[in-house]
Amino acid sequence: MKVLIATDKPFAKVAVDGIRNVIEAAGYELALLEKYTDKKQLLEAISDANAVIIRSDIIDAEVLDAAKSLKIVVRAGAGYDNVDLDAATKHNVCVMNTPGQNSNAVAELALGLMVFAVRNQYNGTSGTELKGKKLGIHACGNVGRNVARIAKGFGMDLYGFDAYCSAESMEKDGIKAVSSQEELYQTCDIVSLHIPATPETKNSINGALVGLLPKGGVLVNTARKEVIDEVSLINLMEQRPDLRYVTDIMPAAHATFIEKFPERYFSTPKKMGAQTAEANINAGIAAAHQIVDFLKNGNERFRVNK
């Protein structure tokens, strides 16, 4: 069996070494494709692979067509919208993610962005504190719950909305459950986004919803770019000079945001949620273990396609 690591943005060496140990201990071969610059390189490398570990790399129908022996794709991380799930199912390929492995890293980033926003990007002017502020957690999965854990240390008042999570389970983590996303935005000073990009959520965070935030409201997005309706958010921020938007996913309209709202908008140059040594290692090694368990035992616990 051949396992390929295909990463345009490479894992840290210690992560690759850890993956190699897991794969080779199982009696499998490990191949490495890093920093590739052309899709043809991926097509060639994956042609004889039985399994592949990726990060933000695109696995589409063309790649799956080329991967004649492929049985499993594991996305090292929580999000998997870079994989064509329908095409994978048609090719009888199992797709998995590694939920929870990056959660603390993303949560720490979200709180860092909050501090950065309320302290006016450290521009020397007087800002505000997080203590006593109402924090809305939009989706209370692994990342959202880690955000809640850290935010408690800041003395924040926690609220949450998650259409797939019971109020009882949220309240066990000290999060007050609200009945709708509209109620969350009306109630909270800061909202932290942790929803996936799905047909239902794409462009769902729009001006009408964000406009429910009280004066001085902050929207923090460490989820996905696609969930933001950028045009309506820009229109809203033009009308509401009190609102701020901070993210680690650069918008398509980044230049417009910068031009219009230089003191109220911030984006990192690239997605930073999982960019820690710990998350890098955890997700990569988890992916290796999941591949071995799948190939040897047929375990599909983290399967995300039908």
KEKEBA-471296 format. One line per 2 residues: number of its first residue (from 1); their letters; for each residue x, y, z of N, C-alpha, C. Coordinates in Angstrom, 2 decimals. Layout:
BEGIN
NUM> A> X:Y:Z:X:Y:Z:X:Y:Z; ...;
! end
This chain:
BEGIN
1> MK> 0.84:-1.20:0.00:0.00:0.00:0.00:0.88:1.25:0.00; 0.49:2.22:-0.79:1.26:3.46:-0.89:0.42:4.62:-0.38;
3> VL> 0.98:5.36:0.56:0.32:6.54:1.12:1.08:7.78:0.67; 0.37:8.73:0.09:0.97:9.97:-0.40:0.61:11.12:0.52;
5> IA> 1.61:11.92:0.88:1.35:13.23:1.48:1.48:14.24:0.36; 0.38:14.90:0.02:0.38:15.90:-1.06:0.02:17.25:-0.46;
7> TD> 1.03:18.09:-0.25:0.80:19.37:0.45:1.51:20.51:-0.25; 0.70:21.38:-0.85:1.25:22.62:-1.40:1.90:23.43:-0.28;
9> KP> 1.19:23.52:0.89:1.75:24.12:2.10:2.21:22.98:2.98; 3.52:22.70:3.05:4.00:21.48:3.69:3.73:21.42:5.19;
11> FA> 3.63:20.20:5.69:3.67:19.98:7.13:5.06:20.32:7.65; 5.16:20.59:8.95:6.46:20.73:9.58:7.18:19.38:9.51;
13> KV> 8.51:19.43:9.51:9.29:18.19:9.40:8.94:17.20:10.50; 8.73:17.71:11.70:8.42:16.79:12.80:7.08:16.09:12.55;
15> AV> 6.14:16.79:11.89:4.86:16.16:11.55:5.06:15.08:10.49; 5.85:15.38:9.46:6.12:14.39:8.41:6.80:13.17:9.01;
17> DG> 7.75:13.40:9.92:8.43:12.28:10.57:7.45:11.44:11.37; 6.53:12.09:12.05:5.53:11.36:12.82:4.60:10.56:11.93;
19> IR> 4.18:11.16:10.81:3.34:10.45:9.84:4.09:9.24:9.29; 5.35:9.45:8.94:6.16:8.36:8.38:6.24:7.20:9.36;
21> NV> 6.45:7.50:10.64:6.55:6.44:11.65:5.28:5.60:11.69; 4.11:6.27:11.66:2.83:5.57:11.71:2.63:4.71:10.46;
23> IE> 2.89:5.29:9.30:2.65:4.59:8.02:3.60:3.41:7.85; 4.87:3.64:8.11:5.85:2.57:7.90:5.74:1.48:8.95;
25> AA> 5.32:1.82:10.15:5.09:0.79:11.18:3.96:-0.15:10.78; 3.04:0.36:9.96:1.93:-0.46:9.48:2.33:-1.30:8.26;
27> GY> 3.56:-1.11:7.79:4.04:-1.87:6.64:3.74:-1.23:5.29; 3.39:0.05:5.31:3.06:0.75:4.08:4.20:1.66:3.64;
29> EL> 4.16:2.03:2.36:5.15:2.96:1.79:4.62:4.39:1.89; 5.51:5.34:2.21:5.12:6.75:2.25:5.82:7.51:1.13;
31> AL> 5.06:8.28:0.37:5.60:9.16:-0.67:5.25:10.60:-0.31; 6.08:11.51:-0.77:5.95:12.92:-0.36:5.96:13.83:-1.58;
33> LE> 4.92:14.67:-1.68:4.87:15.72:-2.70:4.61:17.04:-1.98; 5.63:17.89:-1.92:5.52:19.15:-1.19:5.79:20.33:-2.12;
35> KY> 5.13:21.45:-1.82:5.36:22.71:-2.54:5.27:22.54:-4.05; 4.35:21.71:-4.49:4.21:21.53:-5.94:3.61:22.79:-6.56;
37> TD> 3.99:23.04:-7.79:3.61:24.29:-8.46:2.65:24.09:-9.63; 2.38:22.84:-9.96:1.52:22.54:-11.11:0.64:21.35:-10.77;
39> KK> -0.61:21.41:-11.16:-1.54:20.31:-10.89:-1.06:19.01:-11.49; -0.34:19.09:-12.61:0.17:17.88:-13.26:1.06:17.07:-12.32;
41> QL> 1.78:17.77:-11.44:2.63:17.06:-10.48:1.78:16.23:-9.52; 0.66:16.81:-9.10:-0.25:16.07:-8.22:-0.86:14.88:-8.95;
43> LE> -1.28:15.09:-10.18:-1.90:14.02:-10.96:-0.93:12.84:-11.13; 0.32:13.16:-11.36:1.32:12.10:-11.53:1.60:11.39:-10.21;
45> AI> 1.75:12.16:-9.14:2.11:11.56:-7.84:1.00:10.68:-7.28; -0.24:11.04:-7.56:-1.37:10.32:-6.96:-1.81:9.13:-7.81;
47> SD> -1.21:8.97:-8.98:-1.68:7.96:-9.94:-1.63:6.54:-9.39; -0.66:6.24:-8.52:-0.56:4.88:-7.97:-0.72:4.84:-6.45;
49> AN> -1.23:5.92:-5.87:-1.39:5.97:-4.42:-2.69:5.29:-4.00; -2.64:4.61:-2.86:-3.84:3.99:-2.28:-4.52:4.91:-1.28;
51> AV> -3.76:5.86:-0.75:-4.29:6.81:0.23:-3.53:8.12:0.09; -4.18:9.22:0.43:-3.51:10.52:0.36:-3.91:11.37:1.55;
53> II> -2.93:12.07:2.09:-3.14:13.06:3.15:-2.93:14.42:2.53; -3.90:15.32:2.72:-3.81:16.67:2.16:-4.07:17.69:3.24;
55> RS> -3.83:18.95:2.90:-4.21:20.07:3.76:-5.27:20.89:3.01; -4.88:22.00:2.40:-5.86:22.80:1.65:-5.83:22.46:0.16;
57> DI> -5.20:21.37:-0.18:-5.03:20.97:-1.57:-6.35:20.53:-2.19; -6.52:20.80:-3.48:-7.77:20.53:-4.17:-7.79:19.09:-4.70;
59> ID> -8.79:18.34:-4.26:-9.01:17.01:-4.80:-10.35:17.05:-5.54; -10.28:17.18:-6.87:-11.48:17.30:-7.68:-11.63:16.06:-8.57;
61> AE> -12.59:16.09:-9.46:-12.87:14.93:-10.31:-11.67:14.55:-11.17; -10.94:15.55:-11.66:-9.77:15.26:-12.49:-8.71:14.50:-11.70;
63> VL> -8.47:14.93:-10.47:-7.50:14.25:-9.62:-7.96:12.82:-9.33; -9.25:12.66:-9.02:-9.77:11.34:-8.71:-9.74:10.42:-9.93;
65> DA> -9.94:10.98:-11.11:-9.83:10.19:-12.33:-8.41:9.63:-12.50; -7.43:10.45:-12.11:-6.03:10.04:-12.26:-5.61:9.03:-11.20;
67> AK> -6.32:9.00:-10.09:-5.94:8.16:-8.94:-6.63:6.81:-9.02; -6.17:5.96:-9.88:-6.84:4.70:-10.18:-6.89:3.74:-9.00;
69> SL> -5.93:3.86:-8.08:-5.86:2.92:-6.95:-6.30:3.53:-5.63; -6.79:4.76:-5.68:-7.07:5.50:-4.45:-8.28:4.94:-3.71;
71> KI> -8.11:4.74:-2.40:-9.18:4.24:-1.55:-9.65:5.29:-0.54; -8.76:6.19:-0.12:-9.10:7.13:0.94:-8.34:8.44:0.81;
73> VV> -9.03:9.55:1.06:-8.44:10.88:1.16:-8.68:11.37:2.58; -7.64:11.82:3.26:-7.84:12.42:4.59:-7.35:13.86:4.55;
75> RA> -8.26:14.76:4.85:-7.95:16.18:4.97:-7.48:16.41:6.40; -6.22:16.79:6.57:-5.66:17.06:7.90:-6.19:18.40:8.38;
77> GA> -7.30:18.38:9.06:-7.99:19.57:9.51:-9.48:19.31:9.55; -10.24:20.31:9.96:-11.69:20.11:10.10:-12.44:20.35:8.79;
79> GY> -12.11:21.44:8.08:-12.82:21.78:6.84:-12.43:20.85:5.71; -13.38:20.55:4.82:-13.08:19.63:3.71:-13.75:20.09:2.42;
81> DN> -14.04:21.39:2.31:-14.70:21.89:1.11:-13.74:21.95:-0.09; -12.47:21.62:0.11:-11.52:21.53:-0.99:-11.54:20.15:-1.66;
83> VD> -12.42:19.26:-1.18:-12.55:17.93:-1.77:-13.94:17.81:-2.40; -13.99:17.32:-3.63:-15.27:17.08:-4.31:-15.85:15.77:-3.77;
85> LD> -16.76:15.90:-2.82:-17.29:14.71:-2.14:-18.11:13.84:-3.07; -18.91:14.45:-3.94:-19.72:13.66:-4.86:-18.85:12.86:-5.81;
87> AA> -17.81:13.50:-6.32:-16.90:12.79:-7.23:-16.18:11.66:-6.49; -15.80:11.90:-5.24:-15.13:10.87:-4.45:-16.04:9.66:-4.27;
89> TK> -17.31:9.93:-3.96:-18.27:8.83:-3.78:-18.41:8.03:-5.07; -18.49:8.73:-6.21:-18.62:8.05:-7.51:-17.39:7.18:-7.80;
91> HN> -16.24:7.60:-7.28:-15.01:6.83:-7.49:-14.78:5.80:-6.38; -15.76:5.66:-5.49:-15.67:4.72:-4.36:-14.47:5.03:-3.47;
93> VC> -14.25:6.33:-3.25:-13.16:6.80:-2.40:-13.75:7.38:-1.12; -13.26:6.92:0.01:-13.68:7.45:1.31:-12.95:8.75:1.59;
95> VM> -13.68:9.78:2.04:-13.08:11.06:2.42:-13.28:11.27:3.92; -12.22:11.61:4.61:-12.29:11.90:6.05:-11.64:13.24:6.35;
97> NT> -12.03:13.81:7.48:-11.30:14.94:8.04:-10.73:14.51:9.39; -10.08:15.42:10.09:-9.51:15.10:11.41:-10.07:16.10:12.43;
99> PG> -11.34:15.98:12.76:-11.98:16.99:13.63:-11.32:17.08:15.00; -11.22:18.32:15.47:-10.71:18.56:16.81:-9.21:18.79:16.90;
101> QN> -8.46:18.38:15.89:-6.99:18.46:16.00:-6.48:19.89:15.93; -7.19:20.77:15.22:-6.77:22.17:15.08:-7.57:23.12:15.98;
103> SN> -8.47:22.55:16.77:-9.48:23.38:17.44:-8.89:24.42:18.38; -7.93:24.03:19.19:-7.36:25.00:20.13:-6.62:26.10:19.39;
105> AV> -5.89:25.73:18.33:-5.15:26.74:17.56:-6.09:27.78:16.96; -7.20:27.33:16.39:-8.16:28.26:15.79:-8.80:29.12:16.87;
107> AE> -9.13:28.50:18.00:-9.78:29.25:19.09:-8.86:30.33:19.64; -7.59:30.01:19.83:-6.64:31.02:20.32:-6.52:32.17:19.32;
109> LA> -6.51:31.84:18.03:-6.45:32.89:17.01:-7.68:33.79:17.09; -8.86:33.18:17.25:-10.09:33.97:17.32:-10.05:34.96:18.48;
111> LG> -9.59:34.51:19.64:-9.49:35.43:20.78:-8.44:36.50:20.54; -7.34:36.13:19.88:-6.32:37.12:19.55:-6.85:38.20:18.62;
113> LM> -7.66:37.79:17.64:-8.27:38.76:16.74:-9.25:39.67:17.47; -9.95:39.11:18.45:-10.87:39.94:19.24:-10.12:41.03:20.00;
115> VF> -9.05:40.64:20.67:-8.25:41.62:21.41:-7.72:42.68:20.47; -7.20:42.24:19.32:-6.65:43.15:18.32:-7.70:44.16:17.87;
117> AV> -8.95:43.68:17.68:-10.03:44.56:17.21:-10.44:45.56:18.28; -10.68:45.09:19.50:-11.21:46.01:20.52:-10.14:46.97:21.03;
119> RN> -8.85:46.66:20.80:-7.78:47.60:21.17:-7.34:48.44:19.97; -8.26:48.55:18.99:-8.05:49.44:17.82:-6.75:49.13:17.07;
121> QY> -6.50:47.83:16.90:-5.34:47.36:16.14:-4.03:47.90:16.71; -4.03:48.16:18.02:-2.84:48.65:18.72:-2.27:49.91:18.08;
123> NG> -3.20:50.82:17.69:-2.75:52.03:16.99:-2.44:53.20:17.94; -2.44:52.92:19.22:-2.08:53.96:20.18:-3.26:54.68:20.80;
125> TS> -4.47:54.41:20.29:-5.66:55.06:20.86:-6.29:54.16:21.92; -7.20:54.73:22.68:-7.85:54.00:23.76:-8.93:53.08:23.21;
127> GT> -8.84:51.79:23.55:-9.83:50.83:23.10:-10.71:50.37:24.25; -11.20:49.14:24.16:-12.02:48.57:25.22:-11.46:47.21:25.61;
129> EL> -12.08:46.60:26.63:-11.65:45.30:27.13:-12.67:44.23:26.77; -12.23:42.99:26.77:-13.14:41.88:26.53:-13.94:41.52:27.78;
131> KG> -13.38:41.80:28.93:-14.06:41.45:30.18:-15.45:42.08:30.24; -16.44:41.25:30.55:-17.81:41.74:30.66:-18.56:41.84:29.35;
133> KK> -17.87:41.66:28.23:-18.55:41.74:26.93:-19.32:40.44:26.66; -20.37:40.57:25.86:-21.18:39.42:25.47:-20.61:38.84:24.17;
135> LG> -20.16:37.59:24.25:-19.56:36.92:23.10:-20.54:35.91:22.53; -20.86:36.07:21.26:-21.72:35.11:20.57:-20.89:34.11:19.80;
137> IH> -21.10:32.84:20.05:-20.38:31.77:19.36:-21.33:31.15:18.35; -21.07:31.43:17.08:-21.96:30.97:16.00:-21.46:29.63:15.50;
139> AC> -22.00:28.57:16.07:-21.67:27.16:15.88:-20.75:26.72:17.01; -21.25:25.74:17.75:-20.56:25.33:18.99:-19.99:23.92:18.88;
141> GN> -19.23:23.69:17.82:-18.51:22.43:17.66:-17.20:22.48:18.43; -16.19:21.75:17.94:-14.92:21.66:18.65:-14.26:23.03:18.83;
143> VG> -14.25:23.83:17.75:-13.62:25.15:17.85:-14.43:26.07:18.75; -15.73:26.11:18.54:-16.59:26.98:19.33:-16.47:26.71:20.82;
145> RN> -16.38:25.45:21.19:-16.28:25.11:22.61:-14.92:25.51:23.18; -13.88:25.42:22.35:-12.57:25.90:22.80:-12.56:27.42:22.93;
147> VA> -13.27:28.11:22.03:-13.41:29.56:22.16:-14.07:29.89:23.50; -15.12:29.15:23.83:-15.83:29.38:25.10:-14.89:29.16:26.29;
149> RI> -14.12:28.08:26.24:-13.18:27.78:27.33:-12.20:28.92:27.57; -11.63:29.44:26.49:-10.63:30.51:26.62:-11.30:31.82:27.02;
151> AK> -12.47:32.10:26.42:-13.16:33.36:26.70:-13.59:33.48:28.16; -13.83:32.34:28.81:-14.17:32.38:30.24:-13.03:33.02:31.03;
153> GF> -11.82:32.77:30.61:-10.66:33.35:31.29:-10.59:34.86:31.15; -11.21:35.39:30.09:-11.28:36.84:29.89:-12.45:37.45:30.65;
155> GM> -13.29:36.62:31.23:-14.46:37.12:31.95:-15.59:37.54:31.03; -15.71:36.90:29.87:-16.76:37.24:28.93:-18.05:36.48:29.26;
157> DL> -19.16:37.03:28.82:-20.48:36.44:28.99:-20.81:35.69:27.70; -21.01:34.38:27.77:-21.04:33.53:26.59:-22.45:33.17:26.14;
159> YG> -22.70:33.33:24.83:-23.95:32.95:24.20:-23.62:32.10:22.97; -24.53:31.21:22.61:-24.25:30.37:21.45:-25.49:30.02:20.66;
161> FD> -25.30:29.85:19.36:-26.35:29.31:18.50:-25.75:28.24:17.62; -26.40:27.08:17.60:-25.98:25.97:16.75:-27.22:25.15:16.43;
163> AY> -27.57:25.10:15.16:-28.79:24.40:14.75:-28.70:22.90:14.98; -27.47:22.39:15.17:-27.29:20.94:15.30:-26.82:20.52:16.69;
165> CS> -26.83:21.44:17.62:-26.30:21.16:18.96:-27.38:21.51:19.98; -27.62:20.64:20.94:-28.69:20.88:21.90:-28.31:21.98:22.89;
167> AE> -29.33:22.66:23.39:-29.11:23.71:24.38:-28.45:23.14:25.63; -28.84:21.92:26.00:-28.28:21.30:27.21:-26.78:21.09:27.09;
169> SM> -26.32:20.63:25.92:-24.89:20.38:25.76:-24.10:21.68:25.76; -24.66:22.74:25.18:-23.98:24.04:25.20:-23.90:24.59:26.61;
171> EK> -24.99:24.45:27.33:-25.02:25.02:28.68:-24.10:24.29:29.64; -23.78:23.02:29.35:-22.79:22.30:30.15:-21.42:22.96:30.04;
173> DG> -21.18:23.64:28.93:-19.92:24.34:28.72:-20.01:25.81:29.09; -21.07:26.19:29.79:-21.20:27.57:30.24:-21.65:28.53:29.17;
175> IK> -22.26:28.00:28.10:-22.74:28.83:26.99:-24.25:28.94:27.08; -24.77:30.16:27.10:-26.22:30.35:27.10:-26.75:30.15:25.69;
177> AV> -27.62:29.18:25.50:-28.15:28.88:24.17:-29.26:29.87:23.80; -29.20:30.39:22.57:-30.28:31.25:22.07:-31.01:30.49:20.96;
179> SS> -32.18:30.97:20.59:-33.05:30.20:19.71:-32.83:30.45:18.22; -32.07:31.49:17.88:-31.86:31.80:16.46:-30.57:32.58:16.29;
181> QE> -30.05:32.60:15.06:-28.85:33.38:14.80:-29.16:34.87:14.92; -30.38:35.26:14.58:-30.76:36.67:14.73:-30.68:37.10:16.19;
183> EL> -31.16:36.24:17.09:-31.09:36.56:18.52:-29.64:36.66:18.98; -28.78:35.80:18.44:-27.36:35.83:18.82:-26.74:37.18:18.47;
185> YQ> -27.00:37.65:17.25:-26.39:38.90:16.80:-26.99:40.11:17.51; -28.28:40.06:17.80:-28.92:41.16:18.53:-28.39:41.28:19.95;
187> TC> -27.99:40.15:20.52:-27.63:40.08:21.93:-26.17:40.42:22.19; -25.29:40.09:21.27:-23.86:40.04:21.58:-23.06:41.22:21.03;
189> DI> -22.03:41.59:21.77:-21.11:42.65:21.35:-20.15:42.15:20.27; -19.77:40.89:20.40:-18.82:40.27:19.48:-19.40:38.93:19.06;
191> VS> -19.33:38.60:17.78:-19.73:37.27:17.30:-18.53:36.61:16.63; -18.27:35.37:17.03:-17.18:34.58:16.47:-17.79:33.46:15.62;
193> LH> -17.42:33.45:14.33:-18.01:32.51:13.36:-17.24:31.20:13.30; -17.98:30.09:13.37:-17.36:28.77:13.27:-18.21:27.81:12.45;
195> IP> -18.99:28.37:11.51:-19.84:27.54:10.67:-19.07:27.04:9.45; -19.41:25.86:8.93:-18.77:25.37:7.71:-19.33:26.05:6.48;
197> AT> -18.64:25.90:5.36:-19.15:26.41:4.08:-19.96:25.30:3.42; -21.27:25.46:3.43:-22.19:24.51:2.80:-23.13:25.30:1.90;
199> PE> -23.91:24.63:1.05:-24.88:25.37:0.24:-25.81:26.24:1.08; -26.11:25.80:2.30:-27.01:26.56:3.16:-26.34:27.76:3.80;
201> TK> -25.04:27.66:4.07:-24.37:28.74:4.81:-23.65:29.74:3.92; -23.39:29.41:2.67:-22.65:30.33:1.80:-23.42:31.65:1.65;
203> NS> -22.72:32.76:1.89:-23.29:34.12:1.83:-24.39:34.36:2.86; -24.47:33.48:3.87:-25.54:33.64:4.86:-25.23:34.72:5.89;
205> IN> -23.95:35.06:6.06:-23.58:36.11:7.01:-23.57:37.41:6.22; -24.71:38.07:6.21:-24.91:39.23:5.34:-25.14:40.50:6.15;
207> GA> -25.32:41.59:5.44:-25.50:42.88:6.10:-26.70:42.92:7.01; -27.79:42.28:6.61:-29.00:42.29:7.44:-28.75:41.61:8.78;
209> LV> -28.01:40.50:8.76:-27.73:39.77:10.00:-26.70:40.50:10.85; -25.58:40.88:10.26:-24.51:41.55:11.01:-24.99:42.91:11.52;
211> GL> -25.91:43.52:10.78:-26.45:44.81:11.19:-27.25:44.75:12.48; -27.57:43.56:12.95:-28.26:43.41:14.23:-27.33:43.61:15.42;
213> LP> -26.01:43.56:15.18:-25.06:43.77:16.28:-25.27:45.16:16.90; -25.12:45.25:18.21:-25.24:46.56:18.86:-24.08:47.48:18.48;
215> KG> -24.15:48.73:18.89:-23.12:49.71:18.58:-21.76:49.21:19.06; -20.76:49.34:18.18:-19.41:48.89:18.51:-19.19:47.41:18.27;
217> GV> -20.12:46.76:17.58:-20.05:45.32:17.36:-18.85:44.89:16.54; -18.40:43.65:16.81:-17.24:43.08:16.11:-17.63:41.71:15.56;
219> LV> -17.35:41.47:14.29:-17.52:40.15:13.67:-16.13:39.55:13.47; -15.94:38.33:13.97:-14.67:37.61:13.86:-14.92:36.35:13.02;
221> NT> -14.18:36.21:11.93:-14.37:35.06:11.05:-13.10:34.24:10.95; -13.08:33.09:11.62:-12.00:32.12:11.43:-12.56:30.84:10.83;
223> AR> -13.72:30.96:10.15:-14.39:29.80:9.58:-14.02:29.66:8.10; -14.84:30.24:7.23:-14.63:30.15:5.79:-15.00:31.47:5.12;
225> KE> -14.27:31.82:4.07:-14.54:33.04:3.32:-15.93:33.02:2.70; -16.35:31.84:2.23:-17.58:31.75:1.44:-18.84:32.05:2.24;
227> VI> -18.77:32.00:3.56:-19.99:32.22:4.35:-20.35:33.70:4.43; -19.42:34.58:4.06:-19.64:36.03:4.14:-20.19:36.57:2.83;
229> DE> -21.28:37.31:2.92:-21.77:38.08:1.77:-21.01:39.41:1.79; -19.91:39.46:1.04:-18.99:40.58:1.14:-19.61:41.90:0.68;
231> VS> -20.41:41.87:-0.37:-20.99:43.10:-0.90:-21.90:43.74:0.15; -22.78:42.95:0.75:-23.70:43.52:1.73:-22.99:43.91:3.02;
233> LI> -21.91:43.20:3.37:-21.15:43.58:4.56:-20.45:44.92:4.35; -19.90:45.12:3.17:-19.27:46.41:2.84:-20.31:47.54:2.91;
235> NL> -21.47:47.29:2.33:-22.54:48.30:2.37:-22.93:48.63:3.80; -23.02:47.60:4.63:-23.37:47.82:6.03:-22.32:48.64:6.75;
237> ME> -21.04:48.29:6.55:-19.97:48.99:7.25:-19.86:50.44:6.81; -20.28:50.73:5.58:-20.34:52.13:5.13:-21.42:52.90:5.90;
239> QR> -22.50:52.22:6.22:-23.61:52.85:6.94:-23.38:52.86:8.46; -22.59:51.90:8.93:-22.37:51.75:10.37:-20.87:51.92:10.68;
241> PD> -20.42:53.15:10.93:-18.98:53.37:11.18:-18.50:52.83:12.52; -19.38:52.20:13.27:-19.00:51.62:14.56:-18.62:50.15:14.46;
243> LR> -18.93:49.50:13.34:-18.72:48.05:13.22:-17.31:47.72:12.75; -16.82:46.55:13.22:-15.49:46.08:12.84:-15.56:44.62:12.37;
245> YV> -14.67:44.30:11.44:-14.60:42.94:10.89:-13.15:42.50:10.87; -12.85:41.36:11.51:-11.49:40.81:11.52:-11.57:39.33:11.13;
247> TD> -10.59:38.88:10.36:-10.65:37.53:9.81:-9.27:37.00:9.49; -9.16:35.68:9.40:-7.91:35.09:8.91:-8.11:34.46:7.52;
249> IM> -9.24:34.83:6.89:-9.48:34.39:5.51:-9.66:35.63:4.66; -8.68:35.95:3.87:-8.72:37.20:3.11:-9.91:37.21:2.15;
251> PA> -10.79:38.22:2.24:-11.94:38.30:1.35:-11.54:38.55:-0.10; -12.42:38.21:-1.01:-12.19:38.53:-2.43:-12.11:40.04:-2.59;
253> AH> -12.89:40.77:-1.77:-12.93:42.24:-1.83:-11.97:42.87:-0.83; -10.86:42.21:-0.56:-9.89:42.71:0.43:-9.47:44.15:0.16;
255> AT> -9.18:44.45:-1.09:-8.71:45.81:-1.43:-9.77:46.86:-1.09; -11.03:46.52:-1.32:-12.12:47.45:-1.01:-12.26:47.64:0.49;
257> FI> -12.20:46.54:1.23:-12.27:46.63:2.70:-11.14:47.52:3.24; -9.94:47.31:2.74:-8.78:48.08:3.21:-8.94:49.56:2.87;
259> EK> -9.39:49.83:1.65:-9.54:51.22:1.21:-10.60:51.96:2.02; -11.72:51.31:2.27:-12.84:51.97:2.92:-12.77:51.96:4.45;
261> FP> -12.19:50.87:5.02:-12.25:50.70:6.48:-10.88:50.33:7.06; -9.85:51.10:6.80:-8.49:50.70:7.23:-8.34:50.53:8.73;
263> ER> -9.16:51.21:9.52:-9.04:51.11:10.97:-10.09:50.19:11.58; -10.97:49.62:10.73:-12.04:48.78:11.26:-12.05:47.38:10.64;
265> YF> -11.10:47.11:9.79:-11.03:45.82:9.10:-9.59:45.31:9.16; -9.47:43.98:9.34:-8.14:43.38:9.29:-8.27:41.95:8.78;
267> ST> -7.35:41.57:7.89:-7.23:40.19:7.46:-5.77:39.77:7.47; -5.51:38.56:7.91:-4.16:38.02:7.79:-3.87:37.75:6.31;
269> PK> -2.60:37.69:5.92:-2.27:37.46:4.51:-2.75:36.11:3.99; -2.79:35.10:4.87:-3.29:33.78:4.48:-3.99:33.17:5.69;
271> KM> -4.71:32.07:5.46:-5.46:31.45:6.55:-4.51:30.95:7.62; -4.76:31.36:8.86:-3.80:31.13:9.94:-4.30:30.18:11.02;
273> GA> -5.57:29.75:10.93:-6.17:29.00:12.03:-5.35:27.81:12.50; -4.85:27.01:11.57:-4.12:25.80:11.94:-2.61:25.99:11.87;
275> QT> -2.17:27.23:11.72:-0.74:27.47:11.54:0.00:27.57:12.88; -0.01:26.45:13.60:0.84:26.31:14.79:1.56:24.98:14.67;
277> AE> 2.69:24.88:15.32:3.44:23.62:15.28:2.60:22.48:15.85; 1.87:22.78:16.93:1.10:21.73:17.59:-0.03:21.22:16.71;
279> AN> -0.79:22.14:16.09:-1.90:21.74:15.24:-1.40:20.99:14.01; -0.31:21.46:13.45:0.30:20.84:12.29:0.63:19.37:12.57;
281> IN> 1.26:19.14:13.71:1.64:17.78:14.10:0.42:16.93:14.40; -0.49:17.48:15.22:-1.66:16.71:15.65:-2.51:16.25:14.48;
283> AG> -2.80:17.16:13.55:-3.68:16.82:12.42:-3.02:15.81:11.49; -1.72:16.00:11.23:-1.02:15.09:10.32:-0.94:13.68:10.87;
285> IA> -0.59:13.54:12.13:-0.47:12.21:12.72:-1.84:11.56:12.88; -2.86:12.36:13.21:-4.22:11.81:13.28:-4.64:11.26:11.92;
287> AA> -4.31:12.00:10.86:-4.65:11.54:9.50:-3.98:10.20:9.20; -2.71:10.06:9.60:-1.99:8.81:9.36:-2.65:7.64:10.10;
289> HQ> -3.02:7.85:11.35:-3.67:6.80:12.13:-5.02:6.42:11.50; -5.76:7.41:11.01:-7.05:7.12:10.40:-6.91:6.31:9.12;
291> IV> -5.88:6.61:8.35:-5.62:5.85:7.12:-5.30:4.39:7.45; -4.41:4.19:8.40:-4.04:2.82:8.77:-5.25:2.05:9.29;
293> DF> -6.05:2.69:10.13:-7.23:2.03:10.70:-8.25:1.70:9.61; -8.36:2.58:8.63:-9.28:2.33:7.52:-8.79:1.18:6.64;
295> LK> -7.52:1.23:6.26:-7.00:0.21:5.35:-6.93:-1.17:6.00; -6.63:-1.21:7.29:-6.50:-2.49:7.98:-7.83:-3.01:8.53;
297> NG> -8.67:-2.10:9.03:-9.87:-2.52:9.77:-11.18:-2.03:9.17; -11.10:-1.18:8.13:-12.32:-0.66:7.52:-13.03:0.39:8.36;
299> NE> -12.33:1.00:9.34:-12.94:1.99:10.22:-13.21:3.29:9.46; -14.50:3.67:9.37:-14.90:4.88:8.64:-15.47:5.94:9.59;
301> RF> -15.02:5.96:10.82:-15.62:6.83:11.83:-15.71:8.30:11.39; -14.66:8.80:10.74:-14.62:10.23:10.39:-14.96:10.48:8.92;
303> RV> -15.64:9.54:8.30:-16.03:9.70:6.90:-16.98:10.88:6.73; -16.78:11.69:5.71:-17.63:12.88:5.49:-18.40:12.82:4.18;
305> NK> -18.11:11.83:3.32:-18.91:11.66:2.10:-19.79:10.43:2.25; -20.83:10.37:1.42:-21.80:9.28:1.54:-21.30:8.01:0.88;
! end
